[in-house]
Amino acid sequence: MSDETINNHGAFIWSVADLLRGVYKQSEYGRVILPLTVLRRLDCVLEATKPKVLTRCTGR
């Protein structure tokens, strides 16, 4: 991954943190941003299998 890509991802993450400013204290950003980032990454990685998993979970 290039430095520019990493910087773009970092800028995006901090822009989300700025949106949360009213809800969370600045010291709490890390506790919120990191778990959400991990969840989003898992969602992207598992996207191809999502329909099969949902079918199996709902029994449809």
Biopython code that builds the backbone (N, CA, C, O; Angstrom):
import numpy as np
from Bio.PDB.StructureBuilder import StructureBuilder

atoms = [
    (1, "MET", "N", (0.855, -1.163, 0.000)),
    (1, "MET", "CA", (0.000, 0.000, 0.000)),
    (1, "MET", "C", (0.909, 1.237, 0.000)),
    (1, "MET", "O", (1.867, 1.311, 0.769)),
    (2, "SER", "N", (0.602, 2.189, -0.859)),
    (2, "SER", "CA", (1.451, 3.372, -0.981)),
    (2, "SER", "C", (1.198, 4.340, 0.183)),
    (2, "SER", "O", (0.172, 4.272, 0.860)),
    (3, "ASP", "N", (2.155, 5.232, 0.388)),
    (3, "ASP", "CA", (2.019, 6.247, 1.441)),
    (3, "ASP", "C", (0.806, 7.126, 1.192)),
    (3, "ASP", "O", (0.116, 7.526, 2.130)),
    (4, "GLU", "N", (0.547, 7.426, -0.082)),
    (4, "GLU", "CA", (-0.604, 8.277, -0.408)),
    (4, "GLU", "C", (-1.913, 7.595, -0.032)),
    (4, "GLU", "O", (-2.820, 8.233, 0.502)),
    (5, "THR", "N", (-2.009, 6.303, -0.309)),
    (5, "THR", "CA", (-3.211, 5.540, 0.046)),
    (5, "THR", "C", (-3.400, 5.510, 1.555)),
    (5, "THR", "O", (-4.509, 5.703, 2.054)),
    (6, "ILE", "N", (-2.326, 5.271, 2.268)),
    (6, "ILE", "CA", (-2.400, 5.248, 3.733)),
    (6, "ILE", "C", (-2.830, 6.615, 4.261)),
    (6, "ILE", "O", (-3.666, 6.700, 5.160)),
    (7, "ASN", "N", (-2.267, 7.666, 3.713)),
    (7, "ASN", "CA", (-2.640, 9.019, 4.142)),
    (7, "ASN", "C", (-4.103, 9.305, 3.842)),
    (7, "ASN", "O", (-4.788, 9.939, 4.645)),
    (8, "ASN", "N", (-4.590, 8.843, 2.690)),
    (8, "ASN", "CA", (-5.999, 9.047, 2.347)),
    (8, "ASN", "C", (-6.913, 8.307, 3.320)),
    (8, "ASN", "O", (-7.931, 8.844, 3.756)),
    (9, "HIS", "N", (-6.545, 7.082, 3.653)),
    (9, "HIS", "CA", (-7.353, 6.322, 4.618)),
    (9, "HIS", "C", (-7.337, 7.010, 5.992)),
    (9, "HIS", "O", (-8.368, 7.125, 6.653)),
    (10, "GLY", "N", (-6.173, 7.453, 6.395)),
    (10, "GLY", "CA", (-6.072, 8.152, 7.680)),
    (10, "GLY", "C", (-6.899, 9.415, 7.701)),
    (10, "GLY", "O", (-7.568, 9.707, 8.692)),
    (11, "ALA", "N", (-6.859, 10.170, 6.614)),
    (11, "ALA", "CA", (-7.653, 11.403, 6.530)),
    (11, "ALA", "C", (-9.144, 11.094, 6.600)),
    (11, "ALA", "O", (-9.908, 11.820, 7.236)),
    (12, "PHE", "N", (-9.550, 10.007, 5.940)),
    (12, "PHE", "CA", (-10.962, 9.623, 5.988)),
    (12, "PHE", "C", (-11.389, 9.262, 7.408)),
    (12, "PHE", "O", (-12.441, 9.689, 7.885)),
    (13, "ILE", "N", (-10.563, 8.478, 8.062)),
    (13, "ILE", "CA", (-10.885, 8.065, 9.440)),
    (13, "ILE", "C", (-11.005, 9.282, 10.354)),
    (13, "ILE", "O", (-11.932, 9.363, 11.160)),
    (14, "TRP", "N", (-10.081, 10.219, 10.235)),
    (14, "TRP", "CA", (-10.156, 11.407, 11.083)),
    (14, "TRP", "C", (-11.323, 12.307, 10.698)),
    (14, "TRP", "O", (-11.849, 13.023, 11.550)),
    (15, "SER", "N", (-11.742, 12.286, 9.430)),
    (15, "SER", "CA", (-12.920, 13.074, 9.054)),
    (15, "SER", "C", (-14.171, 12.505, 9.719)),
    (15, "SER", "O", (-15.069, 13.251, 10.110)),
    (16, "VAL", "N", (-14.221, 11.183, 9.844)),
    (16, "VAL", "CA", (-15.335, 10.559, 10.567)),
    (16, "VAL", "C", (-15.269, 10.953, 12.041)),
    (16, "VAL", "O", (-16.292, 11.234, 12.666)),
    (17, "ALA", "N", (-14.068, 10.968, 12.578)),
    (17, "ALA", "CA", (-13.898, 11.374, 13.978)),
    (17, "ALA", "C", (-14.410, 12.794, 14.188)),
    (17, "ALA", "O", (-15.017, 13.092, 15.217)),
    (18, "ASP", "N", (-14.169, 13.665, 13.220)),
    (18, "ASP", "CA", (-14.671, 15.033, 13.329)),
    (18, "ASP", "C", (-16.197, 15.070, 13.353)),
    (18, "ASP", "O", (-16.790, 15.906, 14.035)),
    (19, "LEU", "N", (-16.833, 14.163, 12.605)),
    (19, "LEU", "CA", (-18.298, 14.095, 12.619)),
    (19, "LEU", "C", (-18.833, 13.649, 13.979)),
    (19, "LEU", "O", (-19.924, 14.043, 14.390)),
    (20, "LEU", "N", (-18.051, 12.826, 14.668)),
    (20, "LEU", "CA", (-18.467, 12.302, 15.971)),
    (20, "LEU", "C", (-18.164, 13.259, 17.121)),
    (20, "LEU", "O", (-18.483, 12.977, 18.275)),
    (21, "ARG", "N", (-17.558, 14.366, 16.801)),
    (21, "ARG", "CA", (-17.096, 15.296, 17.837)),
    (21, "ARG", "C", (-18.182, 15.656, 18.846)),
    (21, "ARG", "O", (-17.910, 15.757, 20.043)),
    (22, "GLY", "N", (-19.394, 15.847, 18.373)),
    (22, "GLY", "CA", (-20.473, 16.228, 19.280)),
    (22, "GLY", "C", (-20.953, 15.088, 20.158)),
    (22, "GLY", "O", (-21.506, 15.322, 21.232)),
    (23, "VAL", "N", (-20.748, 13.857, 19.711)),
    (23, "VAL", "CA", (-21.249, 12.695, 20.435)),
    (23, "VAL", "C", (-20.215, 12.146, 21.413)),
    (23, "VAL", "O", (-20.547, 11.749, 22.529)),
    (24, "TYR", "N", (-18.954, 12.130, 20.976)),
    (24, "TYR", "CA", (-17.879, 11.568, 21.785)),
    (24, "TYR", "C", (-16.830, 12.617, 22.097)),
    (24, "TYR", "O", (-16.589, 13.535, 21.313)),
    (25, "LYS", "N", (-16.215, 12.463, 23.253)),
    (25, "LYS", "CA", (-15.086, 13.327, 23.610)),
    (25, "LYS", "C", (-13.889, 12.925, 22.758)),
    (25, "LYS", "O", (-13.785, 11.774, 22.334)),
    (26, "GLN", "N", (-12.988, 13.866, 22.506)),
    (26, "GLN", "CA", (-11.831, 13.586, 21.672)),
    (26, "GLN", "C", (-11.022, 12.400, 22.199)),
    (26, "GLN", "O", (-10.481, 11.623, 21.412)),
    (27, "SER", "N", (-10.937, 12.258, 23.501)),
    (27, "SER", "CA", (-10.172, 11.152, 24.089)),
    (27, "SER", "C", (-10.838, 9.796, 23.839)),
    (27, "SER", "O", (-10.192, 8.759, 23.989)),
    (28, "GLU", "N", (-12.115, 9.789, 23.460)),
    (28, "GLU", "CA", (-12.846, 8.545, 23.216)),
    (28, "GLU", "C", (-12.829, 8.114, 21.747)),
    (28, "GLU", "O", (-13.302, 7.024, 21.428)),
    (29, "TYR", "N", (-12.297, 8.940, 20.853)),
    (29, "TYR", "CA", (-12.302, 8.620, 19.425)),
    (29, "TYR", "C", (-11.693, 7.251, 19.134)),
    (29, "TYR", "O", (-12.270, 6.451, 18.398)),
    (30, "GLY", "N", (-10.540, 6.991, 19.708)),
    (30, "GLY", "CA", (-9.849, 5.733, 19.443)),
    (30, "GLY", "C", (-10.670, 4.521, 19.821)),
    (30, "GLY", "O", (-10.600, 3.488, 19.156)),
    (31, "ARG", "N", (-11.441, 4.636, 20.877)),
    (31, "ARG", "CA", (-12.286, 3.519, 21.323)),
    (31, "ARG", "C", (-13.459, 3.288, 20.382)),
    (31, "ARG", "O", (-14.049, 2.208, 20.375)),
    (32, "VAL", "N", (-13.799, 4.295, 19.592)),
    (32, "VAL", "CA", (-14.926, 4.191, 18.666)),
    (32, "VAL", "C", (-14.447, 3.907, 17.249)),
    (32, "VAL", "O", (-14.965, 3.010, 16.584)),
    (33, "ILE", "N", (-13.469, 4.660, 16.792)),
    (33, "ILE", "CA", (-13.015, 4.567, 15.406)),
    (33, "ILE", "C", (-12.399, 3.205, 15.101)),
    (33, "ILE", "O", (-12.739, 2.595, 14.087)),
    (34, "LEU", "N", (-11.514, 2.720, 15.944)),
    (34, "LEU", "CA", (-10.842, 1.458, 15.663)),
    (34, "LEU", "C", (-11.818, 0.288, 15.538)),
    (34, "LEU", "O", (-11.743, -0.450, 14.556)),
    (35, "PRO", "N", (-12.729, 0.090, 16.489)),
    (35, "PRO", "CA", (-13.676, -1.026, 16.324)),
    (35, "PRO", "C", (-14.545, -0.881, 15.073)),
    (35, "PRO", "O", (-14.814, -1.876, 14.400)),
    (36, "LEU", "N", (-14.984, 0.330, 14.751)),
    (36, "LEU", "CA", (-15.796, 0.524, 13.550)),
    (36, "LEU", "C", (-14.986, 0.242, 12.292)),
    (36, "LEU", "O", (-15.508, -0.318, 11.328)),
    (37, "THR", "N", (-13.730, 0.623, 12.296)),
    (37, "THR", "CA", (-12.858, 0.364, 11.153)),
    (37, "THR", "C", (-12.652, -1.135, 10.970)),
    (37, "THR", "O", (-12.684, -1.634, 9.845)),
    (38, "VAL", "N", (-12.442, -1.846, 12.056)),
    (38, "VAL", "CA", (-12.262, -3.300, 11.993)),
    (38, "VAL", "C", (-13.535, -3.972, 11.491)),
    (38, "VAL", "O", (-13.473, -4.875, 10.656)),
    (39, "LEU", "N", (-14.681, -3.539, 11.990)),
    (39, "LEU", "CA", (-15.943, -4.122, 11.536)),
    (39, "LEU", "C", (-16.172, -3.878, 10.052)),
    (39, "LEU", "O", (-16.617, -4.773, 9.333)),
    (40, "ARG", "N", (-15.869, -2.673, 9.593)),
    (40, "ARG", "CA", (-16.036, -2.359, 8.170)),
    (40, "ARG", "C", (-15.098, -3.210, 7.322)),
    (40, "ARG", "O", (-15.487, -3.706, 6.265)),
    (41, "ARG", "N", (-13.878, -3.375, 7.781)),
    (41, "ARG", "CA", (-12.916, -4.181, 7.036)),
    (41, "ARG", "C", (-13.394, -5.626, 6.947)),
    (41, "ARG", "O", (-13.309, -6.241, 5.885)),
    (42, "LEU", "N", (-13.891, -6.166, 8.045)),
    (42, "LEU", "CA", (-14.428, -7.531, 8.023)),
    (42, "LEU", "C", (-15.606, -7.634, 7.062)),
    (42, "LEU", "O", (-15.730, -8.614, 6.327)),
    (43, "ASP", "N", (-16.463, -6.630, 7.069)),
    (43, "ASP", "CA", (-17.605, -6.604, 6.163)),
    (43, "ASP", "C", (-17.136, -6.656, 4.714)),
    (43, "ASP", "O", (-17.707, -7.387, 3.905)),
    (44, "CYS", "N", (-16.106, -5.889, 4.381)),
    (44, "CYS", "CA", (-15.570, -5.880, 3.010)),
    (44, "CYS", "C", (-14.951, -7.222, 2.636)),
    (44, "CYS", "O", (-15.165, -7.724, 1.532)),
    (45, "VAL", "N", (-14.192, -7.794, 3.544)),
    (45, "VAL", "CA", (-13.513, -9.059, 3.274)),
    (45, "VAL", "C", (-14.519, -10.193, 3.083)),
    (45, "VAL", "O", (-14.318, -11.070, 2.242)),
    (46, "LEU", "N", (-15.586, -10.177, 3.851)),
    (46, "LEU", "CA", (-16.564, -11.264, 3.820)),
    (46, "LEU", "C", (-17.735, -11.002, 2.872)),
    (46, "LEU", "O", (-18.684, -11.784, 2.830)),
    (47, "GLU", "N", (-17.672, -9.917, 2.121)),
    (47, "GLU", "CA", (-18.791, -9.520, 1.259)),
    (47, "GLU", "C", (-19.217, -10.625, 0.287)),
    (47, "GLU", "O", (-20.411, -10.816, 0.053)),
    (48, "ALA", "N", (-18.275, -11.333, -0.263)),
    (48, "ALA", "CA", (-18.602, -12.372, -1.249)),
    (48, "ALA", "C", (-19.443, -13.504, -0.655)),
    (48, "ALA", "O", (-20.231, -14.129, -1.365)),
    (49, "THR", "N", (-19.279, -13.766, 0.628)),
    (49, "THR", "CA", (-20.011, -14.868, 1.262)),
    (49, "THR", "C", (-21.256, -14.404, 2.019)),
    (49, "THR", "O", (-21.977, -15.225, 2.586)),
    (50, "LYS", "N", (-21.511, -13.108, 2.033)),
    (50, "LYS", "CA", (-22.623, -12.566, 2.816)),
    (50, "LYS", "C", (-23.986, -13.163, 2.436)),
    (50, "LYS", "O", (-24.730, -13.555, 3.334)),
    (51, "PRO", "N", (-24.347, -13.250, 1.144)),
    (51, "PRO", "CA", (-25.661, -13.832, 0.812)),
    (51, "PRO", "C", (-25.819, -15.266, 1.315)),
    (51, "PRO", "O", (-26.882, -15.642, 1.808)),
    (52, "LYS", "N", (-24.762, -16.061, 1.188)),
    (52, "LYS", "CA", (-24.829, -17.464, 1.642)),
    (52, "LYS", "C", (-25.006, -17.528, 3.159)),
    (52, "LYS", "O", (-25.782, -18.339, 3.664)),
    (53, "VAL", "N", (-24.283, -16.668, 3.883)),
    (53, "VAL", "CA", (-24.383, -16.646, 5.342)),
    (53, "VAL", "C", (-25.783, -16.201, 5.767)),
    (53, "VAL", "O", (-26.380, -16.802, 6.660)),
    (54, "LEU", "N", (-26.301, -15.162, 5.137)),
    (54, "LEU", "CA", (-27.641, -14.679, 5.489)),
    (54, "LEU", "C", (-28.702, -15.739, 5.201)),
    (54, "LEU", "O", (-29.640, -15.909, 5.979)),
    (55, "THR", "N", (-28.554, -16.440, 4.100)),
    (55, "THR", "CA", (-29.484, -17.513, 3.775)),
    (55, "THR", "C", (-29.444, -18.608, 4.830)),
    (55, "THR", "O", (-30.478, -19.114, 5.264)),
    (56, "ARG", "N", (-28.260, -18.952, 5.221)),
    (56, "ARG", "CA", (-28.108, -20.022, 6.227)),
    (56, "ARG", "C", (-28.651, -19.583, 7.585)),
    (56, "ARG", "O", (-29.280, -20.373, 8.288)),
    (57, "CYS", "N", (-28.408, -18.322, 7.957)),
    (57, "CYS", "CA", (-28.850, -17.818, 9.261)),
    (57, "CYS", "C", (-30.364, -17.662, 9.337)),
    (57, "CYS", "O", (-30.966, -17.927, 10.377)),
    (58, "THR", "N", (-30.975, -17.237, 8.247)),
    (58, "THR", "CA", (-32.421, -16.998, 8.273)),
    (58, "THR", "C", (-33.220, -18.225, 7.871)),
    (58, "THR", "O", (-34.434, -18.272, 8.067)),
    (59, "GLY", "N", (-32.536, -19.227, 7.304)),
    (59, "GLY", "CA", (-33.228, -20.455, 6.907)),
    (59, "GLY", "C", (-34.037, -20.316, 5.658)),
    (59, "GLY", "O", (-34.864, -21.180, 5.366)),
    (60, "ARG", "N", (-33.830, -19.255, 4.903)),
    (60, "ARG", "CA", (-34.615, -19.047, 3.663)),
    (60, "ARG", "C", (-33.903, -19.615, 2.474)),
    (60, "ARG", "O", (-34.409, -19.534, 1.355)),
]
sb = StructureBuilder()
sb.init_structure("model")
sb.init_model(0)
sb.init_chain("A")
sb.init_seg("    ")
for serial, (resi, resn, name, xyz) in enumerate(atoms, 1):
    if name == "N":
        sb.init_residue(resn, " ", resi, " ")
    sb.init_atom(name, np.array(xyz, "f"), 0.0, 1.0, " ", f" {name:<3s}", serial, name[0])
structure = sb.get_structure()
